[in-house]
Amino acid sequence: MGHLARLSVTGRLDKALERARRRHGGIIAATHIEDFIDSALGGEEGDAEDGPAGGQAETSVAVDSTGQHIVIGFNDTRGFTEDPVSLSGFMYSDDGGATFTDGGRLPTPGTSLINGTRFPQVFGDPEVKYLGGSTFIYFSIMVKQFSATGTAQTICVHRSTDFGHTWDGPFEIPTATNPHGLLSAGANARDTADKEFAAVDPDTGRVILSWSNFTSPAFAAGGVEVSTTFSDDIATATPPTWSPRGVIANATQDGQAPQPYFAGNGSTNA
């Protein structure tokens, strides 16, 4: 999904979507999603059958303290047919997983327009966490309007206070957006947030978010910065507030996709 988001940032996603619409008479049904993705990735990722198939993938699961309320987040290709695009699907269960309700995709207002395309767009990569009470949070990639003609790929969070039935957001994580100021009007340099993971401190409720910022080798030898931020009011504030970004690793051997944890048991360690 991160690669598809980057296709959107560069404008190739819209072109592939238009080709797929023409191919299928103006409508892209769920059964045509594979053709769309093939056209988006064709010539870059290999043959059509090598591309990702339509459906649901990259699941994230969170369970409340009673074990009865379960929320599942997943990349959902049905969101390609929506305007604005939202690929962050969710299901919830109130009976311990005996049955699940398909809730659709996370909401996004789509109040910004660039050449007829609505933003912000929610681009999957789900990370779902339980905060206590009836509150769940759901992190996703978000593509937002950054200038009159340009976009930025960042991270957002949605919040549910009714066990995942309905969601507020998206709330942008500002520290993940264009941290080096490389994006400019009409051009999108490489300053791209992706591969987000989160953890909840069982003692304080603090939420830490980590992600990979793909950027210029001038800032990271391997082109990736392992980044973190935290929030102490994510359960209640609208929007939540976040600490300044911390870069904990940026060497070639450090890799990407960081997963944070809190030590718990009264420890201040993470």
C-alpha positions as CSV (number, residue, x, y, z in Angstrom):
1,M,0.0,0.0,0.0
2,G,2.9,2.4,0.6
3,H,4.0,1.9,-3.0
4,L,0.5,2.6,-4.2
5,A,0.4,5.8,-2.1
6,R,3.6,6.9,-3.7
7,L,2.0,6.3,-7.1
8,S,-0.7,8.6,-6.0
9,V,1.7,11.3,-4.9
10,T,3.4,11.2,-8.3
11,G,0.1,11.3,-10.2
12,R,0.6,7.8,-11.8
13,L,-2.3,6.4,-9.7
14,D,-4.8,8.8,-11.2
15,K,-3.7,8.0,-14.7
16,A,-3.9,4.2,-14.1
17,L,-7.4,4.7,-12.5
18,E,-8.6,6.6,-15.6
19,R,-7.2,3.8,-17.9
20,A,-9.0,1.2,-15.9
21,R,-12.3,3.2,-16.0
22,R,-12.1,3.5,-19.8
23,R,-11.4,-0.2,-20.0
24,H,-14.5,-1.1,-17.9
25,G,-17.0,1.5,-19.2
26,G,-16.4,4.1,-16.6
27,I,-17.0,2.0,-13.5
28,I,-14.4,0.1,-11.6
29,A,-16.1,-2.7,-9.7
30,A,-14.3,-4.9,-7.1
31,T,-13.8,-7.6,-9.7
32,H,-11.8,-5.1,-11.8
33,I,-9.5,-3.9,-9.0
34,E,-6.8,-6.4,-10.1
35,D,-6.8,-4.9,-13.6
36,F,-6.5,-1.4,-12.1
37,I,-3.5,-2.4,-10.0
38,D,-1.9,-4.2,-12.9
39,S,-2.2,-1.0,-15.0
40,A,-0.8,1.1,-12.1
41,L,2.2,-1.2,-11.6
42,G,2.6,-2.4,-15.2
43,G,6.1,-1.9,-16.7
44,E,7.5,-1.3,-13.2
45,E,6.6,-4.3,-11.1
46,G,6.5,-7.1,-13.6
47,D,3.8,-9.0,-15.4
48,A,0.1,-8.4,-14.6
49,E,-0.3,-11.7,-12.7
50,D,2.7,-10.7,-10.5
51,G,0.8,-7.7,-9.1
52,P,-1.3,-7.8,-5.9
53,A,-4.8,-9.2,-6.3
54,G,-7.9,-7.4,-5.2
55,G,-9.2,-8.1,-1.7
56,Q,-8.0,-7.5,1.9
57,A,-4.6,-7.8,3.3
58,E,-2.1,-6.5,6.0
59,T,-4.4,-7.1,8.9
60,S,-4.1,-5.5,12.3
61,V,-6.1,-6.7,15.3
62,A,-6.9,-5.1,18.7
63,V,-9.0,-6.6,21.6
64,D,-10.5,-4.8,24.5
65,S,-10.0,-5.8,28.2
66,T,-13.1,-7.9,28.3
67,G,-12.1,-10.0,25.2
68,Q,-15.6,-9.3,23.8
69,H,-14.9,-6.3,21.6
70,I,-12.5,-6.9,18.7
71,V,-11.5,-4.5,15.9
72,I,-9.7,-5.6,12.7
73,G,-8.1,-3.2,10.3
74,F,-7.0,-4.2,6.8
75,N,-6.1,-2.8,3.4
76,D,-9.3,-2.9,1.4
77,T,-9.1,-2.5,-2.4
78,R,-12.9,-1.8,-2.5
79,G,-11.8,1.7,-1.4
80,F,-10.4,2.4,-4.8
81,T,-14.0,2.9,-6.1
82,E,-14.7,5.6,-3.5
83,D,-14.3,9.3,-3.8
84,P,-12.2,10.3,-2.0
85,V,-10.2,7.1,-1.9
86,S,-10.0,5.3,1.5
87,L,-8.3,1.9,1.6
88,S,-8.4,1.4,5.4
89,G,-11.1,-1.1,5.9
90,F,-12.4,-2.3,9.3
91,M,-14.5,-5.0,10.9
92,Y,-15.7,-5.3,14.5
93,S,-17.1,-7.9,16.8
94,D,-19.0,-7.5,20.0
95,D,-19.3,-11.1,20.9
96,G,-15.7,-12.2,21.3
97,G,-15.2,-12.9,17.6
98,A,-18.1,-15.3,17.1
99,T,-19.5,-12.8,14.5
100,F,-18.0,-9.8,12.7
101,T,-19.6,-6.7,11.1
102,D,-18.0,-5.2,8.0
103,G,-17.8,-1.5,8.8
104,G,-16.6,-0.4,5.3
105,R,-13.7,2.0,5.1
106,L,-12.5,4.8,7.4
107,P,-14.0,8.2,6.7
108,T,-12.1,11.1,5.1
109,P,-13.6,14.4,4.2
110,G,-12.1,15.0,0.8
111,T,-12.5,18.7,1.1
112,S,-9.3,19.6,-0.9
113,L,-9.2,19.3,-4.7
114,I,-6.2,19.0,-7.1
115,N,-7.3,18.7,-10.8
116,G,-10.6,17.2,-9.7
117,T,-9.1,14.6,-7.3
118,R,-10.3,14.8,-3.7
119,F,-7.9,14.8,-0.8
120,P,-7.0,13.8,1.9
121,Q,-6.9,10.1,0.8
122,V,-6.5,7.3,3.4
123,F,-4.1,4.7,2.0
124,G,-4.1,1.7,4.4
125,D,-1.1,0.2,6.2
126,P,-3.3,-0.4,9.3
127,E,-2.2,-0.3,12.9
128,V,-5.0,-0.7,15.4
129,K,-4.7,-0.3,19.2
130,Y,-7.0,-0.5,22.2
131,L,-6.7,2.4,24.6
132,G,-9.2,1.4,27.3
133,G,-12.9,1.8,28.0
134,S,-14.6,1.8,24.6
135,T,-11.8,3.6,22.7
136,F,-9.8,2.2,19.8
137,I,-7.3,4.0,17.5
138,Y,-6.4,3.2,13.9
139,F,-3.3,4.5,12.2
140,S,-3.0,4.7,8.4
141,I,-1.0,6.3,5.6
142,M,-2.6,9.5,4.4
143,V,-2.0,11.5,1.2
144,K,-2.9,15.1,1.7
145,Q,-2.9,18.3,-0.3
146,F,0.3,20.1,0.4
147,S,0.2,23.0,-2.1
148,A,-2.0,24.1,-5.0
149,T,-0.7,21.3,-7.2
150,G,1.2,19.0,-4.9
151,T,0.6,16.3,-2.2
152,A,2.4,14.9,0.7
153,Q,2.4,11.3,2.1
154,T,2.1,11.3,5.8
155,I,0.5,9.4,8.7
156,C,-3.0,9.9,10.2
157,V,-5.0,8.4,13.0
158,H,-8.7,7.7,13.4
159,R,-10.4,7.3,16.8
160,S,-13.5,5.3,17.8
161,T,-15.2,5.6,21.2
162,D,-17.8,3.0,20.5
163,F,-15.8,-0.2,20.2
164,G,-14.9,0.4,16.5
165,H,-18.4,0.9,15.2
166,T,-17.8,4.5,14.0
167,W,-14.7,6.6,13.6
168,D,-13.6,10.3,13.9
169,G,-10.7,11.6,11.8
170,P,-8.5,11.5,10.0
171,F,-6.2,13.4,12.3
172,E,-2.8,14.2,10.7
173,I,0.4,13.4,12.6
174,P,2.1,16.7,11.8
175,T,5.6,15.7,12.7
176,A,5.4,12.9,10.1
177,T,4.6,15.4,7.3
178,N,7.5,16.7,5.1
179,P,10.0,16.8,8.1
180,H,12.9,18.2,6.0
181,G,10.8,20.6,4.0
182,L,11.7,18.9,0.7
183,L,8.3,19.2,-0.8
184,S,7.5,22.3,-2.9
185,A,4.6,23.5,-5.0
186,G,4.3,21.4,-8.1
187,A,7.1,19.0,-7.1
188,N,7.3,16.1,-4.7
189,A,10.8,15.2,-3.5
190,R,11.4,12.1,-1.4
191,D,10.2,12.9,2.1
192,T,7.6,10.1,2.6
193,A,6.1,8.6,5.7
194,D,5.4,4.8,5.6
195,K,5.4,1.5,7.6
196,E,3.9,2.9,10.8
197,F,3.6,0.9,14.0
198,A,2.4,1.9,17.5
199,A,2.4,0.9,21.1
200,V,0.4,1.9,24.2
201,D,2.0,2.3,27.6
202,P,-0.1,0.2,30.0
203,D,0.8,2.4,32.9
204,T,0.3,5.9,31.5
205,G,-1.8,5.5,28.3
206,R,0.9,7.3,26.3
207,V,0.9,6.2,22.7
208,I,4.2,6.0,20.8
209,L,4.2,5.9,17.0
210,S,7.1,4.8,14.9
211,W,7.5,5.0,11.1
212,S,10.0,5.0,8.2
213,N,10.6,8.3,6.6
214,F,12.0,7.7,3.1
215,T,14.1,10.7,2.3
216,S,17.2,12.1,0.6
217,P,20.6,10.4,1.2
218,A,21.6,13.8,2.4
219,F,19.7,13.1,5.6
220,A,20.0,9.3,5.7
221,A,22.7,7.2,4.1
222,G,20.3,4.4,3.3
223,G,17.5,6.8,2.4
224,V,15.4,5.8,5.4
225,E,15.0,7.5,8.8
226,V,13.5,5.4,11.6
227,S,11.3,8.0,13.3
228,T,9.2,8.3,16.5
229,T,6.7,10.6,18.1
230,F,4.3,10.2,21.1
231,S,1.0,11.6,22.3
232,D,-0.4,11.8,25.8
233,D,-3.9,13.1,24.8
234,I,-4.8,10.8,21.9
235,A,-7.8,9.4,23.7
236,T,-9.5,12.8,24.2
237,A,-8.0,15.7,22.2
238,T,-9.4,16.8,18.8
239,P,-6.9,16.8,17.2
240,P,-4.4,14.9,19.4
241,T,-1.0,16.6,20.1
242,W,2.3,15.0,19.3
243,S,5.9,15.4,20.4
244,P,8.6,16.6,17.9
245,R,9.9,13.8,15.7
246,G,12.8,11.8,17.0
247,V,15.2,10.0,14.6
248,I,16.5,6.9,16.3
249,A,18.3,5.3,13.3
250,N,19.3,6.4,9.8
251,A,22.3,4.3,8.8
252,T,22.2,1.9,5.8
253,Q,22.3,-1.2,8.0
254,D,19.4,0.1,10.2
255,G,16.7,-0.9,7.7
256,Q,13.1,0.1,8.1
257,A,9.6,-0.8,9.6
258,P,10.4,-0.2,13.3
259,Q,8.1,-1.7,16.0
260,P,8.0,0.1,19.3
261,Y,7.2,-1.4,22.8
262,F,6.9,0.0,26.3
263,A,8.5,-1.9,29.1
264,G,5.5,-1.4,31.4
265,N,5.5,-2.4,35.1
266,G,6.3,1.2,36.2
267,S,9.3,1.4,34.0
268,T,10.0,4.6,32.0
269,N,11.8,2.5,29.3
270,A,10.6,2.0,25.7
